[in-house]
Amino acid sequence: MTEAKKVAFLLAKDFEDSEMVNPYEEMVKNGHETVIIGLEAQEELTGKQGTVTYTTHLGIKDAHAADYDAIIIPGGSSPGYLMYNEDVNRFVREADREGKTIAAICHGPQVLAAAGVLEGRTLTAFPGISSEIEAVGGKYLNREVVVDRNLVTSRVPEDEPAFIRETVERLGVNAW
């Protein structure tokens, strides 16, 4: 096992429960430090299925991409709340510019589109947002997982095993 990494989860209310729980638990299991970043610090956020609640550790205004090795953006409705926040967009642009691993699943790539980091990039996402990806210059592929440089993307909860495996491998740990 390589040294522990610091992994940020960008989260707002109504995230897809399993798309947060499963990657989060895998990061913890592999010994990585996890930080949940929301629009505000100490905010209780419940998943859209109502099965889990997380409390944010840090508000986005106080977050700096340089402090993290990877960023994970779960899907559900959460990205719709995050994507219009300029501090979120700044954070994502900084992470991309620094080559940090950015993993986004389902509607998570909406945040990447809003941040302006998809031009010329190939990725996947929930099929219903493929036109949003293409509108900002991204190339959409309907695949379980797509890796393009520092971006790891997947479509739906059923893709989580491949999404988690690729993300963990990028952190230098063979998860499975």
ABEGO torsion letter per residue (X at the ends): XBBBBBBBBBBBBGBBAAAAAAAAAAAAAAGBBBBBBBABBGBBBBBAAGABBBBBABBAAABBAAABABBBBBBEAAAAAAAABAAAAAAAAAAAAAGBBBBBBEAAAAAAAAAGAABGBBBBBBAAAAAAAAAAGBBBBBBABBBBEABBBBABAAAAAAAAAAAAAAAGBBAX
